[in-house]
Amino acid sequence: MARPVATLALSSLAALLISTLAAPQLLAQTPPVEMYRGRQGPYELALSILPETPVVGLVHFVVTLNDAESGQPVTDAELLVVVDDAEGKPTYQSLALNSPADRLGYQANFTFERAGEWTVRVRVTEKERGEAKFSIPLTVGEVALGPGLAGTYIWLLVVVVLVGGAFLIFRSARLRRP
């Protein structure tokens, strides 16, 4: 009787450990969600973000750019992304780059240090079509439970409860044996 209980306890602990380690990898496989689509000059621009509801921390931007008339993808443009705070002050800036593996999606990452209302400005420049500017509002929320001492205590409490419970079941099963 004790062996199955110990196996169950160890399996539960292993599952908890594996799910904790695999969580960031699962998030990385989530596709970005389109939050804006608009036309300006010769371009149609779609902005997708990850996470779907941006919070303080890393926000991944993917810009898809098409010719407004033909609908064909524009893969050789230069995209400058500037993020302004609520007062209109430029706070973050990056070039959005595409890669040979994914020529359709121009990508940029920003690490927001505080919540609030932001404006994402995208300046598109391309030799044939010229320049266009897009302005997109963005709301960044607070992190529900950020990294820190409180999160560490909660994690430790969960681990102690699981391990302690498994130990008590194991011990009680061992004491009942004749």
Protein Blocks (a to p, Z undefined) as FASTA:
>chain_A
ZZmmmmmmmmmmmmmmmmmmmmmmmmmmpccddfbdcdehjbccddddddfbdcedjddd
ddddddfklopacfkbccddddddfkopafbdcdddddfklmmbccdddddfbgcddddd
dddddfklopadddddddddddfbacdjklmmmmmmmmmmmmmmmmmmmmmmmmmpZZ
